[in-house]
Amino acid sequence: MGRVIAHTVLRSGLIAALLITPAWADGVTITDKDAGKTIAVVSGQPLTVRLPGTRGSGFWRLDGDLTPELTLSGRSTESVLVPGAPETTIFTFTPRSAGTVTLKASYVKAGGDPTPANSFAVLVTVSPS
């Protein structure tokens, strides 16, 4: 009998969690193909930006202050450990405040050349949750 009660409570908790979870909890992912677009997110909704590069040839850097609308919550890369292999830089943001901000990034070449090899920009509109 104790098992039936525990199972019912667990099932009720799971149903409650599903009902409380906002529809936008999965987040929004954008790529270089979204450059120039306006992206709409809700405060608290994860925003992921995936930008392509080449291992060993440079790196993506964020250009400008994104606060208070966006907070950078992570940066990582995906690649095989071979020079010249395709590489993806992943920036993860948490939208914090309602407003609009331009998210810009530049691909800086290796070797100290200050001229960006590529650039990326989107307009991000954050709505209150």
SEGU-912181 format. One record per residue: residue number from 1; residue in one letter; y, x, z of N, C-alpha, C in turn. Coordinates in pm, whole numbers, plus 32768, in hexadecimal, padded with zeros to 4 digits. Example, Ala and Ser with C-alpha at 12.3 -4.5 7.8 and 13.67 -1.06 7.14 Angstrom:
REM residues 2
REC/i/aa/n_c2/n_c1/n_c3/ca_c2/ca_c1/ca_c3/c_c2/c_c1/c_c3
REC/1/a/7DC7/8527/830C/7E3E/84CE/830C/7EB6/8528/830C $
REC/2/s/7F1F/8505/82C4/7F96/8557/82CA/8003/850A/8313 $
REM end
This chain:
REM residues 129
REC/i/aa/n_c2/n_c1/n_c3/ca_c2/ca_c1/ca_c3/c_c2/c_c1/c_c3
REC/1/m/7F89/8053/8000/8000/8000/8000/807D/8057/8000 $
REC/2/g/807A/80C8/8048/80EC/8122/8049/810C/8159/7FBF $
REC/3/r/80A5/816B/7F6C/80BB/819E/7EE4/8105/8138/7E8E $
REC/4/v/80E5/80BB/7E9C/8125/8053/7E4D/81BA/804C/7E70 $
REC/5/i/81DC/8054/7EED/8268/8050/7F18/82B2/80CA/7EE3 $
REC/6/a/8276/8142/7EEF/82B7/81BC/7EC0/82CC/81B7/7E29 $
REC/7/h/826A/8185/7DE0/8275/817B/7D4E/82E5/811B/7D27 $
REC/8/t/82EE/80AB/7D6D/8356/8049/7D51/83DF/8082/7D6E $
REC/9/v/83ED/80CB/7DDD/846D/8108/7E00/8493/8170/7D98 $
REC/10/l/8434/81C4/7D6E/844F/822A/7D09/847A/81E8/7C86 $
REC/11/r/8433/8181/7C5D/8454/813D/7BE1/84DF/80FE/7BEC $
REC/12/s/8500/80C2/7C5C/8584/8086/7C6F/85F1/80F0/7C68 $
REC/13/g/85D8/8164/7CA5/863A/81D1/7CA2/864F/8204/7C15 $
REC/14/l/85E3/820E/7BC8/85ED/823C/7B3D/863B/81D8/7AEA $
REC/15/i/8620/8159/7AFC/8669/80F2/7AB2/86FD/80F6/7AD7 $
REC/16/a/871A/8106/7B59/87A6/810E/7B84/87EA/8188/7B46 $
REC/17/a/87A4/81F9/7B41/87DE/8272/7B06/87FA/825F/7A72 $
REC/18/l/87A1/821A/7A2C/87B6/8201/799E/882C/81A4/7988 $
REC/19/l/883E/8144/79DF/88AD/80E6/79D1/8933/8126/79F2 $
REC/20/i/8935/8187/7A4C/89B1/81C7/7A76/89DA/8237/7A17 $
REC/21/t/897B/8275/79D2/8999/82E5/7979/89EE/82B4/7904 $
REC/22/p/8A65/82F0/78F1/8ABB/82C5/7883/8A7A/82E0/77FB $
REC/23/a/8A9B/828F/7799/8A62/829D/7712/8A88/8323/76D4 $
REC/24/w/8AF9/8360/76FA/8B27/83DC/76BE/8AF2/8458/7704 $
REC/25/a/8A98/8449/7764/8A68/84BA/77B4/8A29/8529/7760 $
REC/26/d/89F6/8508/76EA/89B7/856D/7696/8A1B/85D4/7664 $
REC/27/g/8A96/85AF/7657/8AFC/860C/762A/8B11/8609/7595 $
REC/28/v/8B6E/865D/756B/8B94/8668/74DE/8B80/86FA/74B5 $
REC/29/t/8B40/870F/7444/8B2E/8796/740F/8B74/879E/7388 $
REC/30/i/8BC6/8805/7377/8C0B/881A/72F8/8BEB/88A7/72C5 $
REC/31/t/8BFC/88B9/7243/8BE1/893A/7203/8C56/8960/71A9 $
REC/32/d/8C48/89CF/7163/8CAF/89FC/7107/8CCC/8994/709A $
REC/33/k/8C6D/893D/707E/8C81/88D3/701A/8CE6/886A/7048 $
REC/34/d/8D05/8868/70C9/8D64/8808/7101/8DF4/8840/7104 $
REC/35/a/8E08/88BA/70D4/8E8D/88F7/70D6/8EF2/889B/7094 $
REC/36/g/8F66/888E/70D4/8FD2/883B/70A0/8FCB/87A9/70C8 $
REC/37/k/8F5F/8780/7106/8F4D/86F4/712E/8F8A/86DA/71B7 $
REC/38/t/8F96/8659/71D7/8FBA/862E/725E/8F3A/8600/72A1 $
REC/39/i/8F20/8635/7317/8EA6/8618/7362/8ECD/85C9/73DE $
REC/40/a/8E8D/8558/73F4/8EA9/8505/7469/8E39/8515/74D0 $
REC/41/v/8E5F/8530/754C/8E01/8539/75BC/8E3A/84EC/7632 $
REC/42/v/8DE5/84D1/7692/8E0C/848C/770C/8E0D/84F1/777E $
REC/43/s/8E69/84E5/77D8/8E71/8540/784B/8DE8/8547/788F $
REC/44/g/8DB6/85C1/78A1/8D34/85D6/78DE/8CC2/85E4/787A $
REC/45/q/8CD7/85BD/77FE/8C70/85C5/7796/8C66/8654/7764 $
REC/46/p/8BEF/8691/7768/8BE2/871B/7738/8C07/8729/76A5 $
REC/47/l/8C4F/8794/7685/8C74/87B5/75FC/8C3D/883F/75DD $
REC/48/t/8BEC/8848/7573/8BB0/88C7/754C/8BE2/88EC/74C1 $
REC/49/v/8C0C/896A/74B1/8C3A/899D/7430/8BDB/8A0E/7408 $
REC/50/r/8B9E/8A01/7392/8B3E/8A64/735E/8B7A/8AA4/72E1 $
REC/51/l/8B94/8B28/72E7/8BD4/8B6E/7278/8B7A/8BDF/7246 $
REC/52/p/8B6A/8BEA/71C0/8B12/8C4F/7187/8B55/8CD8/717A $
REC/53/g/8B04/8D3E/7183/8B33/8DC6/716F/8ABE/8E1C/7144 $
REC/54/t/8AD6/8E9F/7145/8A6F/8EFE/7121/8A64/8F65/7191 $
REC/55/r/89EC/8F78/71C4/89D6/8FD4/7233/8A08/9061/7211 $
REC/56/g/8A5F/9094/7266/8A92/911B/7256/8B11/9126/7202 $
REC/57/s/8B3B/90B8/71C1/8BB1/90C4/716C/8C31/9095/71AE $
REC/58/g/8C26/9051/7222/8C9C/901F/7266/8C78/8FBA/72D0 $
REC/59/f/8CDD/8F71/7300/8CC5/8F0D/7368/8D31/8EA1/7360 $
REC/60/w/8D0F/8E2A/7392/8D6F/8DBB/7399/8DBC/8DC3/741C $
REC/61/r/8E40/8DB0/7414/8E94/8DA9/748C/8EE8/8D2B/7484 $
REC/62/l/8F03/8CF1/74F9/8F58/8C7B/74FF/8FE9/8CA7/74F8 $
REC/63/d/9039/8C5E/74AF/90C7/8C7C/74A0/9118/8C0F/74E4 $
REC/64/g/915C/8C31/754F/91B5/8BD1/7590/917C/8B93/760E $
REC/65/d/91D6/8B58/7658/91B5/8B15/76D5/918D/8A85/76B8 $
REC/66/l/911C/8A59/76EB/90EA/89D3/76D1/90FC/8975/7748 $
REC/67/t/9134/89AA/77B5/9145/8958/782D/91C3/8906/7823 $
REC/68/p/91C9/8893/785F/9169/885B/78BF/90FD/8807/787D $
REC/69/e/9104/87F0/77F9/90A5/8796/77B9/9015/87C9/77BD $
REC/70/l/9000/884A/779D/8F79/8881/7796/8F68/88F8/77F4 $
REC/71/t/8EF2/8901/7830/8ECD/8975/7881/8E52/89B4/7843 $
REC/72/l/8E58/8A37/7828/8DE4/8A7E/77F3/8D7A/8A84/7861 $
REC/73/s/8D03/8A50/7844/8C9A/8A51/78A9/8C26/8AAB/7883 $
REC/74/g/8C29/8AE5/780B/8BBF/8B42/77E5/8BD6/8B7E/775C $
REC/75/r/8B9E/8BF6/7749/8BA3/8C3B/76C7/8B21/8C88/76BA $
REC/76/s/8ADE/8C78/7648/8A61/8CC1/7631/8A51/8CDA/759C $
REC/77/t/89ED/8D2A/7579/89CE/8D43/74ED/8938/8D30/74D6 $
REC/78/e/8917/8D06/745C/888C/8CFA/7431/887B/8D53/73B7 $
REC/79/s/8819/8DAE/73BD/8800/8E07/734E/877F/8E53/7367 $
REC/80/v/8748/8E8A/72FD/86DC/8EEB/730E/871E/8F72/7321 $
REC/81/l/86DB/8FCD/7363/8717/904E/7385/870D/90B2/7311 $
REC/82/v/8743/908B/729E/8743/90E0/7227/87D0/90E2/71EF $
REC/83/p/880D/9159/71DE/8892/915F/71A3/8894/9118/711B $
REC/84/g/88FD/90CA/7105/890C/9082/7088/88CA/8FF9/7086 $
REC/85/a/8882/8FD7/70F0/8840/8F53/70F6/88A6/8EE6/7111 $
REC/86/p/888B/8E6C/70E4/88E5/8DFE/7105/88EF/8DEE/719D $
REC/87/e/8965/8DCC/71CB/897D/8DBC/725B/89D5/8D41/726F $
REC/88/t/89B9/8CF4/72D5/8A0A/8C7E/72F4/8A48/8C92/737E $
REC/89/t/8ACC/8C84/7385/8B12/8C87/7405/8B25/8BF6/7431 $
REC/90/i/8B04/8BDD/74AF/8B0A/8B55/74E5/8B6C/8B53/7559 $
REC/91/f/8BD6/8B04/7548/8C37/8AEC/75B3/8C1D/8A60/75EA $
REC/92/t/8C18/8A53/766E/8C06/89D1/76AD/8C82/89B3/7701 $
REC/93/f/8CB8/893B/76F0/8D31/8912/7737/8D17/8892/7785 $
REC/94/t/8D62/8883/77F1/8D66/8805/783B/8DF1/87CB/782C $
REC/95/p/8DFE/8759/77E9/8E80/8718/77E1/8EA9/86E6/786B $
REC/96/r/8F22/8706/7895/8F50/86E6/791D/8FC0/867F/7921 $
REC/97/s/9026/8691/78CD/909D/863C/78D3/90B5/85FA/784D $
REC/98/a/90E2/857D/7852/9103/8536/77D7/9176/857D/7791 $
REC/99/g/916D/8584/770E/91D4/85C5/76BE/919A/85FB/763E $
REC/100/t/91EC/8647/75F6/91C3/8681/7577/91E1/8716/7579 $
REC/101/v/9181/8765/7549/9191/87F6/7546/9150/882B/74C5 $
REC/102/t/918B/8894/748E/914F/88D6/741A/90F5/8946/744B $
REC/103/l/9075/893B/7429/9013/89A2/744C/900A/8A01/73D5 $
REC/104/k/9033/8A7E/73EB/9031/8AE3/7382/8FD9/8B58/73AC $
REC/105/a/8F95/8B91/7349/8F45/8C09/7360/8F51/8C63/72E6 $
REC/106/s/8F45/8CE6/72FF/8F4A/8D49/7293/8ECE/8DA1/729A $
REC/107/y/8E9B/8DC7/7223/8E2B/8E24/721C/8E66/8EAF/7209 $
REC/108/v/8E5E/8EFF/7272/8E97/8F86/7273/8E2E/8FE9/7242 $
REC/109/k/8E54/9037/71DF/8DF8/9099/71A5/8DDE/910C/7206 $
REC/110/a/8D66/9142/71FF/8D43/91B9/724F/8D8F/9231/7216 $
REC/111/g/8DA7/9294/7269/8DE7/930E/723B/8E7C/9312/7253 $
REC/112/g/8EB3/92B1/7298/8F40/92B6/72BD/8FA2/927E/7259 $
REC/113/d/8F73/9248/71E8/8FCE/920B/7188/9005/918A/71C4 $
REC/114/p/9089/917F/71D8/90C1/9109/721B/90CA/908C/71C3 $
REC/115/t/90B3/909A/7141/90BB/9028/70E6/903D/8FD3/70F2 $
REC/116/p/904B/8F54/711A/8FD3/8EFF/7126/8F8C/8EEF/70A0 $
REC/117/a/8F09/8EF4/70A2/8EB9/8EE0/702A/8EA7/8E4B/700C $
REC/118/n/8EBB/8DF7/7071/8EAA/8D68/7061/8EF6/8D22/70D1 $
REC/119/s/8F14/8CA4/70BE/8F56/8C58/7128/8F20/8BCA/7129 $
REC/120/f/8F34/8B88/7198/8F02/8B00/71AD/8F69/8AB6/7200 $
REC/121/a/8F84/8A38/71DE/8FDF/89E6/722E/8FBA/8953/721F $
REC/122/v/8FBD/890C/728F/8FAE/887A/7292/9012/8843/72F6 $
REC/123/l/9038/87C7/72E3/908F/8783/7342/9032/872F/739A $
REC/124/v/9038/8745/741D/8FE1/86FD/747B/9036/869A/74C9 $
REC/125/t/900D/861C/74C3/904E/85B2/750E/8FF2/8588/757F $
REC/126/v/9023/8596/75FB/8FD5/8572/7672/9008/84ED/76A7 $
REC/127/s/8FAD/848D/76B5/8FCF/840A/76ED/8F9E/8405/777D $
REC/128/p/8FE0/83B5/77D1/8FB0/83A6/785B/8F26/8366/785B $
REC/129/s/8ED6/8386/78C0/8E4E/834C/78C6/8E51/82BD/78F6 $
REM end
